[in-house]
Amino acid sequence: MGTGQWMQGVSVIGFALLLCAAGANAQEQPRLHLMPWPASLQTGSGSLRIDSSFSVALTGHTEARLDRAVQRFLRQLSRQTAIPPSAAKASAKPTLTVHTDHASKEVQELGEDESYTLSITADGANIEAPTPLGAMHGLQTFLQLVDVTPDGFTAPAISIQDKPRFAWRGLMIDVARHFIPLDVLKRNLDGLEAVKMNVFHWHLSENQGFRVESKKFPKLHTLGSDGLYYTQDEIRDLIAYARDRGIRVVPEFDMPGHSTAWFVGHPELASGPGPYEIERKWGVFDPAMDPTNEKTYKFLTYKFLDELVGEMTRLFPDHYFHIGGDEVNGKQWDANSKIQDFKKSHNLATNEALQAYFSERIQKIVTKHGKAVVGWDEVFIPGVPKDIVIQSWRGQESLAKAAALGYHGILSNGYYLDLGWPAARHYAVDPTSGPAATLTPEQQKLILGGESCMWTEYVNAENIDSRIWPRNAAIAERLWSAQSVTDIHSMYARLHAVSAQLEWLGLTHRTYYPQMLRRTAGPSASPDELSALRTLADVVEPVKDYTREATAPAEPTSATPLNRVVDAVSLESDVARRFGELVDAFVSSSCRDVGAAAKLRTQLSAWRDNDARLQPLMQRSFLVKEIAATSQDLSSLAAVGLAALDFAAKGGAAPEDWKAQQLAVIGQVEKPKSQLLVMPAPGIQRLVEAVAAGGSCAASK
């Protein structure tokens, strides 16, 4: 689909001109770095100057939350421009007027009106919204429009009408495998606000830790967390912080599996005798709650889960309460004769049916305390109550099946950030595509949206931002913008700009990188040595999906330091992606683009020579020495690319045996070493194949 087709309500300028500002006429047009892309926009003429007189006034409904949102907006505007804007005075004409019709719900609810309109002229700007949620979204859009120009900082004249496509647009962060401090979570909430996501799914319990203070059952956090947990006051503070930014907080307490940390203090909940310790390794483990033990649900003096759920539902005000429910391997259940007898007496033929029994019991407890249940795919078995929400990690087919039977669902399959996929691959996943596309309109409405997921086996407070951002902004756009907004080149151009803007919020997805490389190199590394290390690090990525544990030099645990090059490098190499685009441009010109050839030769020469530059540092740092083979691979790969350019310059087809030799080299390079992938390899393979084809890559005369 062309870029012009998916612009809804855009002016006749065309999206390519708006984005790239290419050509003489387009130089007068604004560069629009908006992400998510609005539902409708039209550009005007002129721009609004941003200077020290900039001020904001609130009209209509006002509340303290809106006042704080404006103050955040002004601080952010000041960070972006280094201009200290003045606060609006009663007698002054404000630069930006924000009008809100009425209050939103005291406890934010699914499906509240988040729409807004934004109009900017040379004389001023206006945001109008039914609720504070929409007003805050409008402020974030305004910030994305501010850019530097020859005349100073300005925002272009524009008219925007905007609203989200999906009501549930979330990010899940697992804080149990690796504990994530509150300040890190808060800056990620700032990121969610910037890209208009509205749910923070807080995965709080796991085999490796129970991270919430329980006043009723203190053994849960005192024995099950290594002392790393959030107090209830800290949780209330974060919930308030999120609400100020229009974000709901949905807690998850995973059960009946993924619950070893529960059993350290309360082994009586488990299906096996124990004793239990906090898990230090990763994977799916045998321990699981005993679904047949009545005291798990209700006991005259204990009422364990009932009382715990009651305590936690009072702590977390959101209407939804996540019970997990995933990945129970059933081994403890199979080995427990009492459980097997229970299954027979209750006509439960499988462990899946036993888990459905457990989920139904927990669902009744959650409902008793005024909440609605969210659970992973495994909690869905036809017949469970219709107010349950299915979070699908299995995929769109599972999501569509639930919707066809009348169940609400949210999609996470395709949005697992920890898998290391490029932004484009996440961007291609849509909750209502594939099997869901055949649903009726009413059934499609049951798909509430989606959530990206950050599981933390190989993530800590230092590198977590880089594992979420900026790729999460592409997912945010998929959940907010029209389904037809799919142009990959546009997405990456805007993602680059938004990534820079996110840094002003305090996110460390870029700043962490040189610091971690410096640790790898050591404090005595020279600038040239650091440059050589970065040249290599810029074009490698960690192995994908869940292959890292299988390729590890030693079995990883929660105590394994995350200090290797694989922990420092980006999950998506921008350098390698741009190199691939340059190769494609060169090949599509029949290898006649002299400028592209020169750029490719310069880049390949630098990669070929980089191994020699890195050698001194390898002799001094065991962490750099670990990637010696990867460094050699990059050099060998670059030599292949240079040879291909030489053949292209001569014209005619390369010998067939040459092609086979080069592809063999590339095949060896593509094998992971030190859990790293050399990402320019596919681009160089395309170059080799084009040169070997001969006529399609003949040099110009």
C-alpha positions as CSV (number, residue, x, y, z in Angstrom):
1,M,0.0,0.0,0.0
2,G,1.4,3.4,-0.9
3,T,2.0,6.0,1.7
4,G,-0.6,8.3,0.2
5,Q,-3.3,5.7,0.5
6,W,-3.1,5.3,4.2
7,M,-3.1,9.0,5.2
8,Q,-6.6,9.7,6.5
9,G,-7.6,13.3,6.1
10,V,-4.1,14.5,5.2
11,S,-3.8,17.4,2.9
12,V,-2.9,17.0,-0.8
13,I,0.8,17.6,-0.1
14,G,1.2,13.9,0.4
15,F,2.9,12.0,3.1
16,A,6.3,11.7,1.4
17,L,6.6,15.4,1.2
18,L,5.5,15.9,4.8
19,L,8.0,13.4,6.1
20,C,11.0,14.0,4.0
21,A,10.6,17.6,3.0
22,A,12.4,16.7,-0.3
23,G,12.6,19.1,-3.2
24,A,12.3,22.9,-3.5
25,N,8.6,23.2,-2.8
26,A,8.7,20.6,0.0
27,Q,11.5,22.5,1.8
28,E,8.7,24.8,3.0
29,Q,6.7,21.9,4.4
30,P,7.2,20.6,7.9
31,R,8.8,17.3,8.9
32,L,6.3,15.4,10.9
33,H,7.8,13.1,13.4
34,L,4.5,12.0,14.9
35,M,4.2,8.5,16.4
36,P,1.6,7.2,16.8
37,W,0.3,8.6,13.5
38,P,-3.0,10.5,14.1
39,A,-6.3,9.4,12.8
40,S,-6.7,12.6,10.7
41,L,-4.5,15.6,10.0
42,Q,-4.3,18.5,7.6
43,T,-1.3,20.9,7.3
44,G,-1.6,24.6,7.0
45,S,0.8,27.4,6.2
46,G,3.2,29.0,8.5
47,S,4.3,27.9,12.0
48,L,4.0,28.9,15.6
49,R,7.2,30.2,17.2
50,I,8.4,28.7,20.4
51,D,10.3,31.1,22.6
52,S,10.5,32.2,26.2
53,S,7.1,33.8,26.1
54,F,5.4,30.5,25.5
55,S,2.6,29.9,28.0
56,V,-0.3,27.5,28.5
57,A,-3.8,28.1,29.9
58,L,-6.5,25.6,31.0
59,T,-10.2,26.2,30.4
60,G,-13.3,24.3,31.0
61,H,-12.9,21.4,33.4
62,T,-9.7,21.8,35.5
63,E,-8.2,19.6,38.1
64,A,-4.8,19.1,39.8
65,R,-3.9,16.3,37.4
66,L,-4.2,18.6,34.4
67,D,-2.1,21.3,36.2
68,R,0.6,18.7,36.7
69,A,0.4,17.6,33.1
70,V,0.9,21.1,31.9
71,Q,3.9,21.5,34.2
72,R,5.4,18.3,32.8
73,F,4.7,19.5,29.3
74,L,6.5,22.8,30.0
75,R,9.5,21.0,31.5
76,Q,9.7,18.7,28.6
77,L,9.4,21.6,26.1
78,S,12.2,23.3,28.0
79,R,14.4,20.2,27.8
80,Q,13.8,19.9,24.0
81,T,14.5,23.5,23.3
82,A,16.6,24.7,26.3
83,I,14.2,27.6,26.4
84,P,12.6,28.2,29.8
85,P,8.9,28.9,29.0
86,S,7.0,31.2,31.3
87,A,3.8,30.1,33.0
88,A,0.6,31.6,31.8
89,K,-0.6,34.7,33.6
90,A,-4.3,35.5,34.0
91,S,-4.0,38.7,32.0
92,A,-1.8,37.3,29.3
93,K,-2.8,35.8,26.0
94,P,-1.7,32.1,26.3
95,T,0.2,30.6,23.4
96,L,-1.5,27.3,23.9
97,T,-5.1,26.9,25.3
98,V,-6.2,23.5,26.6
99,H,-9.9,23.0,26.9
100,T,-11.3,19.9,28.7
101,D,-15.0,19.3,28.8
102,H,-15.4,17.1,31.9
103,A,-13.6,14.9,34.3
104,S,-12.6,11.3,33.6
105,K,-13.3,8.5,36.0
106,E,-11.7,8.7,39.4
107,V,-10.3,5.2,38.8
108,Q,-9.4,5.1,35.1
109,E,-11.5,2.6,33.2
110,L,-11.1,0.7,30.0
111,G,-12.7,2.5,27.0
112,E,-12.9,6.0,28.4
113,D,-12.9,8.7,25.7
114,E,-9.2,9.5,24.8
115,S,-9.9,11.7,21.8
116,Y,-8.6,15.2,21.2
117,T,-8.2,17.8,18.6
118,L,-5.1,20.0,18.1
119,S,-5.0,23.1,16.0
120,I,-1.8,25.2,15.5
121,T,-1.6,28.5,13.6
122,A,1.1,31.2,13.5
123,D,-1.0,33.0,16.2
124,G,-1.5,30.2,18.7
125,A,-2.6,26.7,19.4
126,N,-5.6,25.0,20.9
127,I,-6.2,21.5,22.3
128,E,-9.8,20.4,22.9
129,A,-10.7,17.1,24.6
130,P,-13.7,15.6,26.3
131,T,-11.6,14.3,29.2
132,P,-8.1,14.9,30.7
133,L,-6.9,11.7,29.0
134,G,-7.4,13.3,25.6
135,A,-5.9,16.6,26.7
136,M,-2.8,14.8,27.9
137,H,-2.5,13.0,24.6
138,G,-2.8,16.3,22.8
139,L,0.1,17.8,24.8
140,Q,2.3,14.8,23.8
141,T,1.4,15.3,20.1
142,F,2.3,19.0,20.4
143,L,5.8,18.1,21.9
144,Q,6.4,15.8,18.9
145,L,5.7,18.6,16.5
146,V,8.3,21.0,17.9
147,D,11.4,21.2,15.8
148,V,14.4,23.4,15.1
149,T,14.3,25.6,12.0
150,P,16.4,28.4,10.6
151,D,14.0,30.8,12.3
152,G,14.2,29.1,15.7
153,F,12.1,26.5,17.4
154,T,8.6,26.2,15.9
155,A,5.6,24.0,15.6
156,P,4.0,23.8,12.2
157,A,0.5,25.0,11.4
158,I,-1.7,21.9,11.5
159,S,-5.1,20.6,12.3
160,I,-5.3,17.1,14.0
161,Q,-8.3,15.1,15.0
162,D,-7.2,12.0,16.8
163,K,-8.4,9.0,18.8
164,P,-7.1,5.4,19.4
165,R,-8.1,2.4,17.5
166,F,-7.8,0.1,20.5
167,A,-8.8,0.8,24.1
168,W,-6.1,-1.5,25.6
169,R,-2.5,-0.4,24.7
170,G,-0.1,-1.8,27.2
171,L,3.4,-2.8,28.2
172,M,4.1,-5.7,30.5
173,I,7.3,-5.5,32.5
174,D,8.5,-8.6,34.5
175,V,10.1,-7.4,37.7
176,A,10.3,-10.9,39.3
177,R,13.1,-12.6,37.3
178,H,15.3,-9.5,37.7
179,F,14.1,-6.8,40.1
180,I,13.5,-3.4,38.5
181,P,13.7,-0.4,40.7
182,L,10.9,2.1,40.9
183,D,12.8,5.0,39.3
184,V,13.4,2.8,36.2
185,L,9.7,1.9,36.1
186,K,8.7,5.5,36.4
187,R,10.8,6.7,33.5
188,N,9.3,3.9,31.4
189,L,5.9,5.2,32.4
190,D,7.0,8.5,31.0
191,G,7.8,6.7,27.8
192,L,4.4,5.1,27.7
193,E,2.7,8.5,28.1
194,A,4.8,9.9,25.3
195,V,3.6,7.3,22.8
196,K,0.0,7.2,24.1
197,M,0.1,3.7,25.7
198,N,-2.4,3.5,28.6
199,V,-1.7,0.2,30.5
200,F,1.2,-0.9,32.6
201,H,0.9,-4.6,33.2
202,W,3.1,-5.3,36.3
203,H,4.3,-8.9,36.5
204,L,4.9,-9.1,40.2
205,S,5.4,-12.8,41.1
206,E,7.4,-15.6,39.6
207,N,9.7,-18.5,40.4
208,Q,12.5,-16.1,41.1
209,G,10.6,-13.7,43.4
210,F,7.5,-12.4,45.0
211,R,7.9,-8.6,44.7
212,V,5.0,-7.2,46.7
213,E,4.8,-6.5,50.4
214,S,1.9,-8.5,51.9
215,K,0.9,-7.4,55.4
216,K,-1.4,-10.5,55.8
217,F,1.2,-13.0,54.6
218,P,4.6,-11.4,55.1
219,K,6.5,-14.6,54.5
220,L,5.7,-14.2,50.8
221,H,7.9,-11.2,50.4
222,T,10.3,-11.6,53.3
223,L,11.3,-15.2,52.3
224,G,10.4,-15.1,48.6
225,S,12.2,-12.0,47.3
226,D,15.8,-11.8,48.5
227,G,14.7,-8.6,50.1
228,L,13.9,-7.0,46.7
229,Y,10.3,-6.0,46.8
230,Y,8.0,-3.0,46.6
231,T,6.3,-1.8,49.8
232,Q,2.6,-1.0,49.6
233,D,3.4,2.7,49.9
234,E,5.7,2.5,47.0
235,I,3.1,0.7,45.0
236,R,0.5,3.4,45.8
237,D,3.0,6.0,44.7
238,L,3.6,4.4,41.4
239,I,-0.1,3.9,40.8
240,A,-0.6,7.6,41.4
241,Y,2.3,8.4,39.1
242,A,0.8,6.3,36.4
243,R,-2.7,7.8,36.8
244,D,-1.2,11.3,36.4
245,R,0.0,10.1,32.9
246,G,-3.3,8.4,31.9
247,I,-2.0,4.9,32.5
248,R,-3.8,2.1,34.2
249,V,-1.8,-0.3,36.4
250,V,-2.8,-4.0,36.1
251,P,-1.1,-6.3,38.6
252,E,-0.2,-9.9,37.8
253,F,0.2,-12.6,40.4
254,D,1.1,-15.7,38.4
255,M,-0.6,-19.0,39.5
256,P,-0.9,-22.0,39.8
257,G,2.5,-22.3,38.0
258,H,5.5,-19.9,38.0
259,S,5.0,-19.8,41.7
260,T,8.0,-21.3,43.4
261,A,8.8,-18.1,45.3
262,W,5.4,-18.4,47.0
263,F,6.3,-21.8,48.4
264,V,9.5,-20.7,50.1
265,G,7.3,-19.2,52.9
266,H,4.2,-21.3,52.3
267,P,5.1,-24.8,51.1
268,E,1.6,-25.9,52.1
269,L,0.3,-24.3,48.9
270,A,2.3,-26.6,46.7
271,S,1.5,-29.9,45.1
272,G,4.8,-31.5,46.2
273,P,6.4,-31.7,49.7
274,G,9.3,-29.4,49.2
275,P,11.3,-27.8,50.7
276,Y,11.5,-24.9,48.3
277,E,14.0,-22.3,47.4
278,I,13.8,-19.2,45.2
279,E,14.7,-20.4,41.7
280,R,18.0,-19.0,40.3
281,K,17.7,-20.4,36.8
282,W,15.4,-19.8,33.9
283,G,12.7,-22.0,32.4
284,V,9.5,-23.8,33.3
285,F,9.7,-25.6,36.6
286,D,7.7,-28.4,38.1
287,P,6.3,-26.7,41.3
288,A,2.7,-25.7,41.1
289,M,-0.1,-24.9,43.5
290,D,-2.4,-27.8,44.5
291,P,-5.7,-27.1,42.9
292,T,-7.4,-29.8,45.0
293,N,-6.3,-28.6,48.4
294,E,-9.3,-26.7,49.8
295,K,-7.2,-24.6,52.1
296,T,-5.7,-23.1,48.9
297,Y,-9.0,-21.4,48.4
298,K,-10.8,-21.3,51.8
299,F,-10.0,-22.5,55.2
300,L,-11.7,-21.5,58.5
301,T,-8.6,-19.8,59.9
302,Y,-6.5,-19.3,56.8
303,K,-8.4,-18.5,53.6
304,F,-5.1,-18.0,51.9
305,L,-5.8,-17.0,48.4
306,D,-9.1,-15.4,49.2
307,E,-7.4,-13.1,51.8
308,L,-4.3,-12.5,49.6
309,V,-6.4,-11.5,46.6
310,G,-8.6,-9.4,48.8
311,E,-5.5,-7.5,50.1
312,M,-4.1,-7.0,46.6
313,T,-7.3,-5.9,45.0
314,R,-7.6,-3.2,47.6
315,L,-4.1,-2.1,46.9
316,F,-4.5,-2.0,43.1
317,P,-7.6,0.0,42.1
318,D,-7.8,-1.0,38.5
319,H,-10.9,-3.1,37.6
320,Y,-8.7,-5.9,36.1
321,F,-6.6,-8.4,38.0
322,H,-4.2,-10.7,36.2
323,I,-3.9,-14.3,37.6
324,G,-1.3,-15.6,35.1
325,G,-2.2,-19.2,34.5
326,D,0.5,-20.1,31.9
327,E,3.0,-22.9,31.5
328,V,2.0,-25.5,34.1
329,N,3.9,-28.6,33.1
330,G,1.7,-30.8,35.4
331,K,4.6,-33.0,36.7
332,Q,3.8,-32.3,40.3
333,W,0.1,-33.0,39.7
334,D,0.9,-36.3,38.0
335,A,3.1,-37.4,40.8
336,N,0.5,-36.6,43.5
337,S,-1.9,-39.5,44.1
338,K,-4.3,-37.3,46.0
339,I,-4.6,-35.0,43.0
340,Q,-5.0,-37.9,40.7
341,D,-7.9,-39.2,42.8
342,F,-9.4,-35.8,42.8
343,K,-9.3,-35.6,39.0
344,K,-11.1,-39.0,38.7
345,S,-13.8,-38.1,41.2
346,H,-14.4,-34.8,39.5
347,N,-14.3,-36.1,35.9
348,L,-11.3,-34.0,35.0
349,A,-9.6,-36.0,32.3
350,T,-6.6,-33.8,31.8
351,N,-4.3,-31.4,33.6
352,E,-5.7,-28.7,31.4
353,A,-9.2,-29.4,32.8
354,L,-7.7,-29.4,36.3
355,Q,-6.2,-26.0,35.6
356,A,-9.5,-24.7,34.3
357,Y,-11.1,-25.9,37.6
358,F,-8.4,-23.9,39.4
359,S,-8.9,-20.8,37.2
360,E,-12.6,-20.9,37.7
361,R,-12.2,-21.0,41.5
362,I,-9.8,-18.1,41.4
363,Q,-12.0,-16.2,39.1
364,K,-14.8,-16.4,41.6
365,I,-12.5,-15.1,44.3
366,V,-11.4,-12.2,42.1
367,T,-15.0,-11.4,41.2
368,K,-16.0,-11.5,44.9
369,H,-13.6,-8.7,45.5
370,G,-15.0,-6.6,42.7
371,K,-12.5,-7.2,39.9
372,A,-12.4,-8.9,36.5
373,V,-9.9,-11.6,35.7
374,V,-7.2,-11.4,33.0
375,G,-5.2,-14.6,32.3
376,W,-2.9,-16.0,29.7
377,D,-4.2,-18.4,27.0
378,E,-4.2,-21.4,29.3
379,V,-7.0,-20.1,31.4
380,F,-9.3,-20.1,28.4
381,I,-11.4,-23.3,28.1
382,P,-14.8,-22.9,26.6
383,G,-17.3,-22.6,29.4
384,V,-15.3,-20.3,31.7
385,P,-17.1,-17.1,32.7
386,K,-17.5,-14.5,29.9
387,D,-16.1,-11.6,31.8
388,I,-12.6,-13.1,31.8
389,V,-10.1,-11.4,29.5
390,I,-7.7,-13.7,27.5
391,Q,-4.2,-12.4,27.0
392,S,-2.8,-14.4,24.1
393,W,0.8,-15.3,23.9
394,R,0.0,-18.2,21.5
395,G,-1.2,-16.0,18.6
396,Q,-4.0,-14.5,16.6
397,E,-5.7,-17.9,16.0
398,S,-6.1,-18.4,19.7
399,L,-7.3,-14.8,20.1
400,A,-9.8,-15.1,17.3
401,K,-11.1,-18.4,18.7
402,A,-11.8,-16.8,22.0
403,A,-13.5,-13.8,20.4
404,A,-15.7,-16.1,18.2
405,L,-17.0,-17.7,21.5
406,G,-17.8,-14.3,23.0
407,Y,-14.6,-13.7,25.1
408,H,-12.6,-10.5,25.3
409,G,-9.0,-10.7,24.5
410,I,-5.7,-8.8,24.1
411,L,-2.8,-9.8,21.8
412,S,0.8,-10.2,23.0
413,N,2.0,-12.8,20.5
414,G,4.2,-10.8,18.1
415,Y,4.9,-8.1,20.6
416,Y,7.4,-9.9,22.8
417,L,10.2,-7.3,22.9
418,D,12.7,-9.7,24.6
419,L,12.8,-11.9,21.5
420,G,15.0,-9.3,19.9
421,W,12.9,-8.9,16.7
422,P,13.3,-5.7,14.6
423,A,10.7,-3.0,14.9
424,A,9.4,-3.8,11.4
425,R,8.5,-7.4,12.4
426,H,6.5,-6.2,15.5
427,Y,4.9,-3.5,13.4
428,A,3.6,-6.1,10.9
429,V,1.5,-7.8,13.6
430,D,-2.1,-6.5,14.1
431,P,-4.6,-7.8,16.6
432,T,-7.4,-7.9,14.0
433,S,-5.4,-9.4,11.1
434,G,-4.9,-13.1,10.1
435,P,-7.6,-15.3,11.7
436,A,-9.2,-12.3,13.4
437,A,-9.9,-10.7,10.0
438,T,-12.7,-13.3,9.4
439,L,-14.6,-12.4,12.6
440,T,-17.8,-10.4,12.5
441,P,-17.6,-6.7,13.4
442,E,-19.2,-7.5,16.7
443,Q,-16.7,-10.2,17.4
444,Q,-13.8,-8.0,16.5
445,K,-14.9,-5.5,19.1
446,L,-14.1,-8.1,21.7
447,I,-10.5,-7.8,20.8
448,L,-9.6,-4.9,23.2
449,G,-6.0,-4.3,21.9
450,G,-2.6,-5.6,22.8
451,E,0.4,-5.5,25.1
452,S,4.1,-5.6,24.4
453,C,6.0,-7.8,26.8
454,M,9.4,-7.4,28.4
455,W,10.5,-10.6,30.2
456,T,13.7,-10.1,32.2
457,E,15.9,-13.2,32.1
458,Y,18.6,-11.1,30.4
459,V,17.5,-7.7,31.5
460,N,18.4,-5.5,34.5
461,A,18.0,-1.9,35.5
462,E,21.0,-0.9,33.4
463,N,19.9,-2.2,30.0
464,I,16.1,-2.6,30.2
465,D,15.3,0.7,28.5
466,S,17.3,-0.4,25.5
467,R,15.3,-3.6,25.3
468,I,12.0,-1.8,25.3
469,W,12.7,1.4,23.4
470,P,12.5,2.7,20.8
471,R,10.9,-0.5,19.3
472,N,7.9,-0.2,21.7
473,A,6.9,3.0,20.0
474,A,6.2,1.0,16.8
475,I,3.9,-1.3,18.7
476,A,2.2,1.7,20.3
477,E,1.5,3.0,16.8
478,R,0.1,-0.3,15.7
479,L,-2.4,-0.2,18.6
480,W,-3.3,3.4,18.2
481,S,-3.3,4.2,14.5
482,A,-5.4,3.0,11.6
483,Q,-4.8,-0.5,10.5
484,S,-3.8,0.9,7.1
485,V,-0.8,2.7,8.6
486,T,1.9,0.3,7.5
487,D,4.7,2.1,5.6
488,I,8.0,0.7,7.0
489,H,10.2,3.5,5.7
490,S,8.0,6.1,7.2
491,M,7.9,4.1,10.5
492,Y,11.6,3.9,10.8
493,A,12.1,7.6,9.9
494,R,9.7,8.7,12.6
495,L,11.0,6.1,15.1
496,H,14.4,7.6,14.8
497,A,13.1,11.0,15.7
498,V,10.9,9.8,18.5
499,S,13.8,7.8,20.0
500,A,15.7,11.1,20.3
501,Q,12.7,12.7,21.9
502,L,12.3,9.9,24.4
503,E,15.8,10.7,25.7
504,W,14.7,14.0,27.0
505,L,12.4,12.1,29.3
506,G,15.4,10.5,31.0
507,L,15.1,7.1,29.3
508,T,18.6,5.5,28.9
509,H,18.1,3.4,25.8
510,R,20.9,5.2,24.1
511,T,23.1,6.6,26.9
512,Y,23.5,3.2,28.5
513,Y,25.4,1.9,25.5
514,P,28.7,3.8,25.6
515,Q,28.9,3.3,29.3
516,M,28.5,-0.5,29.0
517,L,31.1,-0.6,26.2
518,R,33.5,1.4,28.4
519,R,33.2,-1.2,31.1
520,T,33.9,-3.9,28.6
521,A,37.0,-2.1,27.4
522,G,38.3,-0.9,30.7
523,P,39.1,2.6,31.8
524,S,42.5,2.6,30.1
525,A,41.1,2.1,26.6
526,S,42.1,4.7,24.1
527,P,39.6,6.6,22.0
528,D,40.7,4.6,18.9
529,E,40.2,1.3,20.8
530,L,36.8,2.4,21.9
531,S,35.9,3.4,18.4
532,A,37.0,0.0,17.1
533,L,34.9,-1.8,19.7
534,R,31.9,0.4,18.9
535,T,32.3,-0.2,15.1
536,L,31.9,-3.9,15.8
537,A,29.2,-3.6,18.4
538,D,27.1,-1.3,16.2
539,V,26.6,-4.1,13.6
540,V,25.9,-7.1,15.9
541,E,22.8,-8.2,17.7
542,P,22.1,-10.8,20.3
543,V,20.8,-14.2,19.1
544,K,17.0,-14.2,18.6
545,D,14.0,-15.8,20.2
546,Y,14.8,-18.0,23.2
547,T,18.1,-19.4,21.9
548,R,20.4,-17.5,24.2
549,E,20.3,-20.0,27.0
550,A,21.0,-22.9,24.6
551,T,24.1,-21.0,23.2
552,A,25.4,-19.8,26.6
553,P,29.0,-20.7,27.6
554,A,27.6,-21.7,31.0
555,E,24.1,-22.1,32.3
556,P,22.8,-18.6,33.2
557,T,21.3,-17.7,36.5
558,S,19.8,-14.6,38.2
559,A,23.3,-14.1,39.6
560,T,25.1,-14.1,36.2
561,P,26.5,-10.6,35.5
562,L,25.0,-8.9,32.5
563,N,28.3,-7.3,31.5
564,R,29.2,-8.9,28.2
565,V,29.0,-7.4,24.8
566,V,25.8,-9.4,24.1
567,D,24.2,-7.5,27.0
568,A,25.4,-4.1,25.8
569,V,24.5,-4.2,22.1
570,S,21.2,-3.1,20.7
571,L,18.5,-5.6,19.9
572,E,18.2,-4.0,16.4
573,S,21.3,-2.6,14.6
574,D,20.4,0.7,12.9
575,V,23.8,0.7,11.1
576,A,23.2,-2.8,9.6
577,R,19.7,-1.9,8.6
578,R,20.8,1.2,6.8
579,F,23.6,-0.7,5.2
580,G,21.1,-3.2,3.9
581,E,19.0,-0.4,2.5
582,L,22.0,1.0,0.7
583,V,22.8,-2.4,-0.8
584,D,19.2,-2.6,-2.0
585,A,19.4,0.8,-3.6
586,F,22.7,-0.1,-5.3
587,V,21.4,-3.4,-6.6
588,S,18.1,-1.9,-7.8
589,S,20.1,0.6,-9.9
590,S,21.6,-2.4,-11.7
591,C,24.8,-1.6,-9.8
592,R,25.1,1.7,-11.7
593,D,24.7,4.0,-8.7
594,V,28.2,5.4,-8.3
595,G,27.4,7.3,-5.1
596,A,26.0,4.2,-3.4
597,A,29.0,2.2,-4.5
598,A,31.3,4.7,-3.0
599,K,29.4,4.7,0.3
600,L,29.4,0.9,0.4
601,R,33.1,0.7,-0.3
602,T,33.9,3.2,2.5
603,Q,31.8,1.2,5.0
604,L,33.1,-2.2,3.9
605,S,36.7,-1.0,4.1
606,A,36.2,0.3,7.6
607,W,34.8,-3.1,8.7
608,R,37.5,-5.1,6.9
609,D,40.3,-3.1,8.8
610,N,38.5,-3.0,12.1
611,D,39.7,-6.3,13.4
612,A,43.3,-5.1,13.4
613,R,42.3,-2.0,15.3
614,L,40.6,-4.1,17.9
615,Q,43.5,-6.5,18.5
616,P,45.3,-4.5,21.3
617,L,42.1,-4.3,23.3
618,M,41.4,-8.0,23.0
619,Q,44.7,-8.7,24.6
620,R,43.8,-6.7,27.7
621,S,40.1,-7.4,28.2
622,F,38.6,-10.9,28.6
623,L,35.2,-9.5,27.7
624,V,36.5,-8.1,24.4
625,K,38.6,-11.2,23.7
626,E,35.3,-13.2,23.9
627,I,34.2,-11.6,20.7
628,A,37.5,-12.1,18.8
629,A,35.8,-14.6,16.4
630,T,33.0,-12.2,15.7
631,S,35.4,-9.5,14.9
632,Q,37.2,-11.7,12.4
633,D,33.9,-12.6,10.9
634,L,33.1,-9.0,10.3
635,S,36.4,-8.5,8.6
636,S,36.0,-11.6,6.4
637,L,32.4,-10.5,5.5
638,A,33.6,-7.1,4.5
639,A,36.2,-8.6,2.2
640,V,33.5,-10.5,0.5
641,G,31.5,-7.3,0.0
642,L,34.5,-5.5,-1.4
643,A,35.2,-8.3,-3.8
644,A,31.6,-8.1,-5.0
645,L,32.0,-4.4,-5.6
646,D,35.1,-5.0,-7.6
647,F,33.3,-7.4,-9.9
648,A,30.4,-5.0,-10.2
649,A,32.8,-2.2,-11.3
650,K,34.3,-4.5,-14.0
651,G,30.9,-5.6,-15.4
652,G,29.8,-9.0,-16.4
653,A,29.0,-12.0,-14.2
654,A,31.3,-13.3,-11.5
655,P,32.5,-16.9,-11.9
656,E,30.1,-19.5,-10.4
657,D,32.9,-20.9,-8.2
658,W,33.5,-17.5,-6.8
659,K,29.9,-17.1,-5.8
660,A,29.9,-20.5,-4.1
661,Q,33.1,-19.6,-2.2
662,Q,31.7,-16.3,-1.0
663,L,28.4,-17.8,0.0
664,A,30.3,-20.4,2.0
665,V,32.1,-17.6,3.9
666,I,28.8,-15.8,4.6
667,G,27.3,-19.1,5.8
668,Q,30.1,-19.4,8.3
669,V,29.7,-15.8,9.4
670,E,26.0,-16.3,10.0
671,K,26.6,-18.9,12.6
672,P,26.3,-17.3,16.1
673,K,29.5,-16.8,18.1
674,S,29.5,-15.4,21.6
675,Q,25.7,-15.3,21.2
676,L,26.1,-12.6,18.6
677,L,24.8,-12.3,15.1
678,V,26.7,-10.2,12.4
679,M,23.8,-8.3,10.9
680,P,25.3,-7.0,7.6
681,A,25.6,-10.6,6.4
682,P,22.2,-10.8,4.6
683,G,22.9,-7.5,2.8
684,I,26.3,-8.7,1.6
685,Q,24.7,-12.0,0.4
686,R,22.2,-10.0,-1.7
687,L,25.1,-8.0,-3.1
688,V,27.0,-11.2,-4.0
689,E,24.0,-12.8,-5.6
690,A,23.3,-9.7,-7.7
691,V,26.9,-9.5,-8.9
692,A,27.0,-13.2,-9.8
693,A,23.8,-12.7,-11.8
694,G,25.8,-10.6,-14.2
695,G,23.5,-8.6,-16.5
696,S,21.2,-7.3,-13.8
697,C,24.3,-5.8,-12.1
698,A,26.4,-4.7,-15.0
699,A,28.4,-1.6,-14.5
700,S,27.6,1.6,-16.4
701,K,30.0,2.5,-19.3
